C-alpha cells in the first residue's frame, strides 16, 4: 500500500529498512548460536560484511588455518576423552565462516516471506540492489541492526562500497549487549495531568496548562527520579510555553535540560533528541546566540541524515531553519542552497499547491532579491501568490502580503533593467554604473517571526497586563509551595484565565 503512494515513499523506505533489519536480526541469532566465544568478533564482522559490504572478498579476515591452529592447541590442552566429539564440535564452531553474501540474502528473502509474508523484488539479491531499488542507505541499516542486536562497533568512518576491501574487521567489534524486550511502567496520575494540560493549552488556557504540566513534572520527579523520557517531554513543553509568553531566557534554560536528559535516556541519535536540538536552536536564536543556534541545527541535520537519509520531510524543515539563520547573518548564497533543497523536498512530499510549498517559494524569492536576482525572485513570488490565492482567497492577509511583495520586486526589477539599458545604449555617462540595489537587511525580529511560522509556533493574542498577572501568580505559587501552611487568601488568588482573543 505504501509503495503505491508517491508522497509516502519515505515511509515505504523506512518500513522496508525495518523489515530487512528485523529479518537480519533473526538470522543473526541463529548464526551466533553455533559460534565459539574465541571467534565471536570475527563471526560478527563476517556477518556484517555479508550483510552490508559490497566487497567481493568471500572469506573472513581471520583465516581458517589460523582458527584451526588455535582450536587444535585448545584441544591438546584438554586431555580428556571424546576426541571425535571435539572434532565434530570444531567443525560446528567454524560453520559461521562458510556464510557468503549470496547465501545470507537467500536466507533473508526466505525469512521475510515466512515471518512477515512480504516478498522483496525479484531483482534484489544483494545489499547494493536493495539500496538502489528501495532508496535505503547502508549507514542507517547498520545503525538499526546494531540497536536491535546489541552489537557495539568502533566509531570510525566505514567504507561500504569498496569492491576489493572488507568494510568490517575483527577489531571493529567492541562488545555485544543483551537486548531485553520490556514494557515501560507509566505514572498514570502524571500522565493524566500532562494530557489535560496539553488540552488546556490547545484551548488557549495557558495558565491552567502551565500549572498542570508543572504538576506533572513534580509527580514524574517523585515517581521516576531525576532523569526519564517523560520528564524530558514535560521540560520541552514548559520551554515552549515560556517561549510563547515571551520568556526566551526561561525557555532556553528549560530546553537545555530537556536536551541533556534526552541525550542520556534516549540516545544522541534518537528522533526525540533531534527534535530537542531543533527547539533549542530556535530559543538560542531568540536569545541572540546565532552561532550556537546554527551549530545545533547542523548537528540535528547530521543526525537526521544518519537516521533517515536525505529524502524525508524533516530534512526540509531543518534546511529551512538553517537557511533562515544564514539569511539573517548575510550568507545569502549558502542560504539559497538550503532553501532550494527544502523547496524540492516540500514539493515532493506535500504537492505543488501546498501552503508549505508557498512559504518555501517566498523564502527563496526573498533570498534571491537580497542577492539582486529580481527576475528569479519575481518568478518564485508569483508561485507563492498563486498558491495563496487558490488556497486562501484574494482577501486573505497572506495573499495581500504576497501581492505587496510582488509589487515591490517588480519596481526594483524595472528600475534595474532601465539603468542597464541606458548603460548598454551609451546614454549614460562614461563613469555610469549600476545604481545600488535597495536591499533591506533582514531584522532579527522578522527572521524570528518566520522561524516561528515554519516551526508551527502560533501566538495567541494576550495582553501585556494578562502576562504580568500570570507571572505574578507563578511567583505567588512558588512562595506558597515554599511555606508550610498557605493561607486561604493565597489559595483563592488568580482564578482568571488567559484566553486567546
KOLFI-694923 format. One record per residue: y, z, x of N, C-alpha, C in turn; residue in three letters. Coordinates in steps of 0.1 Angstrom, whole numbers, plus 5000, padded with zeros to 4 digits. Last residue first. Layout:
KOLFI-694923
YZXYZXYZXALA/...
end
This chain:
KOLFI-694923
535952234922536852194911536452054906UNK/533252454927533852324931534752284919UNK/533852804930533252684924533952564928UNK/533153124939533853004944533152884938UNK/533353394916532653304924533553184928UNK/534053744913534553604911533753514921UNK/533453994921532453924911532853774910UNK/534554184940534254044943533153984934UNK/533254524937534354424943533754284943UNK/531454704930531954624919532954514924UNK/530854854952529754774946530354674936UNK/533154984958532754884967531754794961UNK/533055174937534155074937533754954946UNK/530955334943530755244932531855144932UNK/530355344979530955394967530755294956UNK/527455365000528655294995529055344981UNK/526255565023526255565008527555495003UNK/526455485051525155535045525155525030UNK/527755165063527955305058526755355050UNK/527054915068527055005079527255145075UNK/527354785044525954795049525954895061UNK/530154795041529254875032527854895037UNK/530954625061531254765062530454855053UNK/529854385050529354435063529754585065UNK/531354375027529854385026529354445039UNK/533854325037533554455030532054475029UNK/533454075048533854185057533554325050UNK/533053925025531953935035532254055044UNK/535553955013534354005006533154025016UNK/537153815030537353955028536154025022UNK/536053555026535953615039536153765038UNK/536853514999535353515003535153585016UNK/539553515001538953614993537453634997UNK/539853285016540353415022539653525014UNK/538953094998538253115011538553245017UNK/540853114978539453154975538653174988UNK/543053024992543053164987541653204984UNK/542552764996542552845007542452995003UNK/540252624972541552664976541452754988UNK/537952364976538152504974539552544979UNK/535952114967537452144968537652294965UNK/533252064990533752094976535252134978UNK/532251805011533051935010533451944995UNK/529251705024530251685013530951815011UNK/527451545048528151675045529351645036UNK/526051325058525751375044526351515041UNK/526651215081525551315082525351385068UNK/528651035075527350975078526251085079UNK/530751225069530251125059528851075062UNK/531151365093530651435081530051345070UNK/532051155108530851215112530251295100UNK/534551105095533451005095532151065099UNK/535851345102535551315088534451215087UNK/535851315130535151425124534851405110UNK/537651105132536251085137535351195131UNK/539951225122539351115115537951085119UNK/540351425141540151465127539451345120UNK/540851295165539651375164539351405149UNK/542050965158542251105160540951175159UNK/541950655176541350745166541650895169UNK/544850475183543750555188543250655178UNK/545650175170545950325168544650395173UNK/546949905185545649975183546050125181UNK/548449635185548749755179547449825175UNK/548549475216547849485203548049625198UNK/551449335229550549445229549849465216UNK/551448975230552049095226551049215227UNK/550748775259550348825245551048955242UNK/553748635274552348695274552048745260UNK/555948435293555448495280554048535282UNK/557348325313556748465315556148525303UNK/558248095302557248085313556548225315UNK/558548125266559048115280557948125290UNK/556847925241557348055246557748035261UNK/555947675237557147705231557747835236UNK/553447585246554547585255555947625249UNK/551247595231552147485229553347485238UNK/550147845239549347715242550247595240UNK/552048015229551848015244551147885247UNK/551847975202553047955209552847935224UNK/549148055197549547915195550847885202UNK/549448335203548548245211548848105210UNK/551048405182551548415195550748335205UNK/549348355160550648285161551148285176UNK/547248535165547048385165548348315167UNK/548548785161547948755174547748595176UNK/549248765134550348785145549748745158UNK/546748745122547748635121548748645132UNK/545548985129544848865134545948745133UNK/547149175116547049175130546549045136UNK/546749095089548049085095547949085110UNK/543949145087544449015085545848995091UNK/543949425090543249345100543749195099UNK/545349505067545849535080545249445091UNK/543549405047544949355047545549385061UNK/541249555052541249405053542649355055UNK/542249805046541849775059541749625062UNK/542649785018543749805027543449775042UNK/539949745011540949635008542149655017UNK/538849995017538349875024539349755023UNK/540250144999540350175013539950055021UNK/539150044975540650024978540850054992UNK/536550124977536849984976538249954980UNK/536750404977536250334989536550184989UNK/537750444951538550484962538050404975UNK/537250184927536750304934537650324947UNK/537949954913538850064912538450184920UNK/535849774916537149744923538049864923UNK/532549914922533649864914534949854922UNK/530249994937531150094931532250044922UNK/528749764944528049884941528949984933UNK/530549544947529449534939528849664935UNK/532549664964532949604951531749594942UNK/531049744986531649844978532049794964UNK/530249484995529249584991529849694982UNK/532749375002531849304992530849404986UNK/533749545021534449525009533549474998UNK/531849495042532049625036532649615022UNK/532349225047530949265042531049405036UNK/534949245056534649175044533349205038UNK/534449375080535149445070534949375056UNK/533349155095532549275091533149355080UNK/535548985096534348935090533449055086UNK/537449135110537749095097536449055089UNK/536149165135536349285127536649245112UNK/536148905144534848965141535049085132UNK/539048885146538248785138536948845134UNK/539849085164540249095150539448995141UNK/539249235189538449125184538649125168UNK/540449455201541249335199540549215194UNK/539049695201538849605212539649475212UNK/539649785176540249855188540049785200UNK/538149615161539649605160540249675172UNK/535649705167536049565172537549555171UNK/535649945154535549945168535949805174UNK/535849865127536949955133536849945148UNK/533549715124534849655123535949735129UNK/531649915126531649805136533049745136UNK/532350075104532450135117532450025128UNK/531749895083533049945085533249995099UNK/528949855086529849745088531249785091UNK/528150125080527950065093528849945096UNK/528950135053529550225063529350175077UNK/527149945043528649925042529350015052UNK/524750065048525049945055526549915054UNK/524950265029524850305043525150185052UNK/524850125006526150185010526150235024UNK/523149805007523149955007524550005011UNK/522549545009523549584999523649734998UNK/520449495026521749445030522849485020UNK/518249775031518649655024520149615027UNK/517249985045517950015033518349895025UNK/515949875068515249975060515950015047UNK/517649675079516149655079515549755069UNK/520149775078519849665070518349645069UNK/519749985097520150015083519849905074UNK/519249845121518249935115518549965100UNK/521749715124520449635123519349715116UNK/523449935127523549835116522349765114UNK/522450045151522350125139522550035127UNK/523149835169521749875168521549955154UNK/525949845166525249725162523749755161UNK/526550095176526750065162526049945157UNK/525850075203525050165195525250135180UNK/527749885210526349855212525449945204UNK/530250015205529849895197528349865198UNK/530250205225530150245211529650135202UNK/530550045247529350125246529150165231UNK/533249965241532149865243530749935241UNK/534850195239534550105227533350015229UNK/535450485246534350395252533950295241UNK/537250665235537750535240536750445247UNK/536450895224536850905237537250775244UNK/535650805199536750905199537250915213UNK/533550635205534750575199535950675201UNK/531650835211532150735222533350675217UNK/531350935185531951025196532350935208UNK/530250715172531550765168532150855178UNK/527850675186528950565187530250625182UNK/526350895179526750875193527950775194UNK/526050855151526750975157527250955171UNK/524650615152525950615145526750735150UNK/522250695164523150595171524550595165UNK/521250875145521650925158522550825165UNK/520750685124521750805122522250855136UNK/518850525136520150465132521150575130UNK/516850705139517450645151518750585148UNK/516050745113516750855120517450805133UNK/514650505107515950535101516750645108UNK/513050335134513050455125514450475119UNK/512050205160512250155146512050265136UNK/511650325185513050275182513150245167UNK/509650625182510050495187511350455182UNK/508750885176508550785166508950645171UNK/508951055199508051095188507750975179UNK/510650935218509350985222508451005210UNK/512950905202512150785207510850825212UNK/513551175199513251095187512450965191UNK/514351235225513151305219512651225207UNK/516551075228515451065237514151125231UNK/518251185208517751045207516551025216UNK/518751445217518051425204517451285203UNK/520151375241518851455241518051435229UNK/522351255230521551185239520151245240UNK/523351485216522951365209522051275217UNK/523951655237523051695227522451575219UNK/525951505250524751535257523651575247UNK/527951505231527351375235526051405242UNK/528651775230528151705218527351585221UNK/529651815255528451885251527851815239UNK/531951655254530851615263529551685260UNK/533451795234533051655232531851615241UNK/534252045219533352035230532651895230UNK/535752095196536352015207535552015220UNK/534352185175535052285183535552225196UNK/533251955165534352015157535052125165UNK/531351925185532451825184533651885176UNK/529652135178530352135191531552035191UNK/528752045153529552165154530252175167UNK/527251815161528351805152529351925153UNK/525351935178526251835184527451825175UNK/523952085159524652155169525752055176UNK/522651875145523651955138524552035148UNK/521051775165522051685159523051765152UNK/519351985171520251935182521351855175UNK/517952015147518852115151519852075162UNK/516451775148517451795137518451905141UNK/514751835169515651725170516751735160UNK/513352055157514252075168515251965171UNK/511951915137512952015133513952045145UNK/510251755152511251695144512351795140UNK/509651885186509351885171510551825163UNK/509951905213509951765207509551765193UNK/509952175219511152105222511151955216UNK/508652395193508452305205509652215207UNK/508752595174508352465170507952375182UNK/509552825188508552835178507952705174UNK/511552745207510452835211509252835201UNK/513252565194512652525207511452615210UNK/514152735174513252615171512552565183UNK/515752915188514552955181513552845178UNK/517752745197516952825207515652865200UNK/518852655173518252565183517352635192UNK/519752885160518752805154518052715164UNK/521752965178520553055176519352975170UNK/523452755174522952775188521652865187UNK/524252795148523352685151522752695165UNK/525853025150524553035142523652915146UNK/527952915165527153035170525853045163UNK/528852705149528252675162527452795167UNK/529952855128528852755126528152725139UNK/531953005140530753075135529552975133UNK/533652785146533152875157531852945152UNK/534352685121533552605130532952685142UNK/534752745092534552845103533652775113UNK/534952585069535952575080535852665091UNK/532952585051534052675048535152675059UNK/531152425064531752375052532952455048UNK/530352595084531052475087531752425075UNK/528952795070530152835077531052705081UNK/526852635060527852695051529152735058UNK/525552575084526152465076527152525066UNK/524752825093525652745101526352635093UNK/522952885072524152965074525152895082UNK/520952695078521752685065523052775066UNK/520052775103520652645101521452635088UNK/519053025097520153015105520852885104UNK/516852945081517953025075519253015083UNK/515352815100515852735088517052815082UNK/514653025117515452915122516052835111UNK/513053165100514253225104515253115109UNK/510852995098511653015086513053075089UNK/509753015125510352885120511252905108UNK/510853305143509953245133510553115128UNK/511653605160511553455160510553405150UNK/511653885154512853815159512853665158UNK/509753955124510253985137511453895141UNK/508853915098508253835109508653885123UNK/510154115082508654075080508154015093UNK/512754145091511954265089510454225088UNK/513653875091513653955103512754085102UNK/513353825064512553755073512453825087UNK/515353985053513954015050513053945060UNK/517653865065517354005067515854035065UNK/517553615053517453625068517053765071UNK/517953675026516653615030516453635045UNK/520553755028519553855024518153805028UNK/521753515034521853625043520753725040UNK/521153375010520453335023520553435033UNK/522653524992521253514990520553475003UNK/525253485002524753615001523153615000UNK/525553204999525653265012525053405013UNK/525353174971524353114980524353174994UNK/527653314963526353364959525253304968UNK/529553144975529553284978528153344975UNK/529152894964528952914978528753064981UNK/528252734939528552874941528252914955UNK/527552464936528952494940529252644942UNK/524952394932525752414920527252444924UNK/523952414958524052284952524852284939UNK/524052694961524952614969525052474963UNK/522052774943523352814941524352724948UNK/519752664956520152614943521552654940UNK/519752814979519952674980520352614967UNK/519153064968520453044975520752894976UNK/516553014959517553044949518953024955UNK/515352984984515352874975516452894964UNK/515753244995516253125002516353014992UNK/514453424977515953434980516453304986UNK/511853324980512553314967514053324969UNK/511353395007511353255003512053234990UNK/511453675005512453605013512553455009UNK/509153714989510553754985511653684992UNK/507053605005507453544992508853584987UNK/506453505035507153615029507753575016UNK/503353355041504753335037505253465031UNK/501053275068501453355057502953345054UNK/499852955076500853055079501153135067UNK/496452885082497552885072498552985075UNK/494852695107495152815101496252785090UNK/492752575133493352545120493652675113UNK/493352585167492752655156493452625143UNK/492652465198493452435186492752495174UNK/492652595231492052585218493052555207UNK/493752385258493952495249493152485236UNK/493252285290492852255276492952385268UNK/495152155318494552265310494052205297UNK/495751935334496152065338495252175331UNK/495251625346494751715336494851855340UNK/495951485369496951495358496451595347UNK/493851475387494951575389495951585378UNK/492451255378491851385376492951495377UNK/494751025362493851075373493451215370UNK/495750745342495550895344494550915355UNK/495850465347497050545342496950695345UNK/494750265374494450355363495750435359UNK/495649935381495750075384495550165372UNK/495849675372495049705384495049845389UNK/497449645351496049595349495149645361UNK/499749875335499249815348497749775346UNK/500750005313500449855312499949795325UNK/501450275316500250235308499850095309UNK/502450505337502550365335501250315328UNK/504250805332502950735331503150585329UNK/505951035350506150905343504750835344UNK/504951375342505351275351505551145343UNK/503451665338504751605334505151505345UNK/500051665332501151685341502351605336UNK/498751795300498751705312500051725320UNK/496551965280497851975286497851885299UNK/494951925249494951885263496451895268UNK/494651975222494952095231494952055246UNK/494251785204493051825211493351945220UNK/496751735192495651755183494451815191UNK/498551705214498751815204497551845196UNK/497351475225497351605233497651725224UNK/497851285205496451315209496451455216UNK/500651275205499951315193498551355196UNK/501151175231501751305227500951355215UNK/499850925230499451025239499951165235UNK/501350795210499950825208499450925217UNK/503850785223503750865211502250895208UNK/503150615244503550745247503550835235UNK/502550375231501450445238501850595240UNK/503550285199503950295213502950405219UNK/503050025174502850155179503450165193UNK/502849795157504149845161504049985166UNK/500349685151500849785142502249845146UNK/499949485171499749455156500449555147UNK/500549605196501249485191501149465176UNK/498849825196500249845198501049725193UNK/496349695193496749785183498249805184UNK/496249545217496149475204496749565193UNK/496149755235497249665236497349585223UNK/493749885229495049955227496149865227UNK/491549665211491949735223493249805220UNK/491049515190489849565197490249635210UNK/492149365163492449485170491149535177UNK/491449165146491849125159492149245168UNK/490849275122489749225130490149195144UNK/492549595116492549445116491449395125UNK/490549875106491549805114491449655113UNK/489950015075489449925085490649875093UNK/489050325061490150235065489650145076UNK/487650555054487450435046488650345048UNK/487650785070488850755062488750635053UNK/485050785081485650905077486850885068UNK/484150515084483250615078483950735073UNK/486350385096485750335084484950445077UNK/486950535119487950515109487350465095UNK/484450515132484950645127485950635116UNK/484450245139483350305131483850435124UNK/486650235156486650155144485550205134UNK/485850415176487050445168486950365155UNK/483650275187483450405181484650435172UNK/484950045197483950025187483750155179UNK/486550175216487250115204486250075193UNK/484550255234485350355227486050295215UNK/483550015244482650095236483450205228UNK/485949915257485349845246484449925237UNK/486450115277487350095266486850015254UNK/483350305281484250195285485250175274UNK/481350565295482250525284483150415289UNK/479850675315479450535310480350485299UNK/480650925320481250825329480850685324UNK/479251085302480651055299481250945307UNK/476851145315476851035304478350995301UNK/476451345332477251235337477351115327UNK/474851525319476151565323477051455328UNK/472451385316473251405304474651445308UNK/471551395343471751265336472651285324UNK/471251675345472151605354472551465348UNK/469251725327470551785325471651715333UNK/467151605341467551545328468951595324UNK/467051765363467351625365467851555352UNK/466252005351467551995358467951845360UNK/463751935341464851965332466151955338UNK/462451905365462651785356463751815346UNK/462452165376463252065382463451945373UNK/461652435368462152335358462952225364UNK/462852725385461852635380462452535371UNK/465252775412464452815400463452705397UNK/467352815431465952795435465052845423UNK/470152665432469452735422467952715426UNK/470952495453471252645454470452725444UNK/470152255444469452305456469752455457UNK/472052215424470652225420469852285432UNK/474452185439474352305430472852325426UNK/473851955453474052075460473852195451UNK/473751775431472551805439472651935447UNK/476351775423475351825414474051865421UNK/477551645445477951785441476951845432UNK/476251395443476151485455476451625452UNK/477151295419475651335420475451425433UNK/479851265425479451355415477951395416UNK/479651065445480251195448479851305438UNK/478550865430477850915442478351055445UNK/480550805411479250865407478450925418UNK/483950905418482750825420481450885416UNK/486550955399485551035406484250955407UNK/487850765384488150775398487250865405UNK/485550575362486450685365486650695380UNK/485450215359484850345362485850455365UNK/486849975354485850025344485350165347UNK/490049855354489049935362488050005353UNK/491949735339490649675338489549745347UNK/494449915320493749885333492349825330UNK/495850005299495549865300494749825312UNK/494950315284495350245295494950095294UNK/494050465262495450425262495850335274UNK/491150505263491950505250493250435251UNK/490350505289489650415280490450405267UNK/492050715299492150575304491550475295UNK/491050925284492450885282492650745287UNK/488550945296488650915282490050865278UNK/489251015322488550885320488650855305UNK/490451265319491251155323490551015321UNK/488151405310489251395301490151275305UNK/486451385333486051325320487251305310UNK/487951525352487651385354487251315341UNK/487951775341489251705342489051555344UNK/485151835342485951835329487151755330UNK/483251875360483851745359484651725347UNK/482452145357482852095370483551955370UNK/481452165331482852215334483352165347UNK/479951865318479851995325481352035329UNK/479651735286480351725299480251865305UNK/478951705260477851675270478451675284UNK/481251745245480151835244479051825254UNK/483051545247483251655256482051755256UNK/482351365227482351315241482351435250UNK/482951505204481551475207481451435221UNK/485751505207485051635206483551615209UNK/486451235208486651315220485851445219UNK/486051165181485251105191485351185204UNK/488151315169486751335165485751285176UNK/490351205182490051345184488651375180UNK/490350945173490150965187489751115190UNK/490950995146489650935149489350955164UNK/493551085151492651175145491151125148UNK/494850855161494650975170493651075164UNK/494650685139494050645151493850775160UNK/496050815119494650785117493950765130UNK/498650815131497950945128496450925126UNK/499150545133499050625145498350755143UNK/499250475106498250415114498050505127UNK/501550625099500250655092499150605101UNK/503550505114503250645116501850685110UNK/503450245103503150265117502750415120UNK/504350305077503050255079502550265094UNK/506950385082505950485077504550435079UNK/507950145090507950255100506950365095UNK/507849995067506949965078506850065089UNK/509150015043508450125048507450095059UNK/510249775037511249875041510450005045UNK/508049625030508649595043509549715047UNK/505049705017506449725015507149715029UNK/502349665025502949565016504449585014UNK/501649895038501749765046502449655038UNK/501350085019502450095028502649955035UNK/498850005008500050005000501350005009UNK/
end
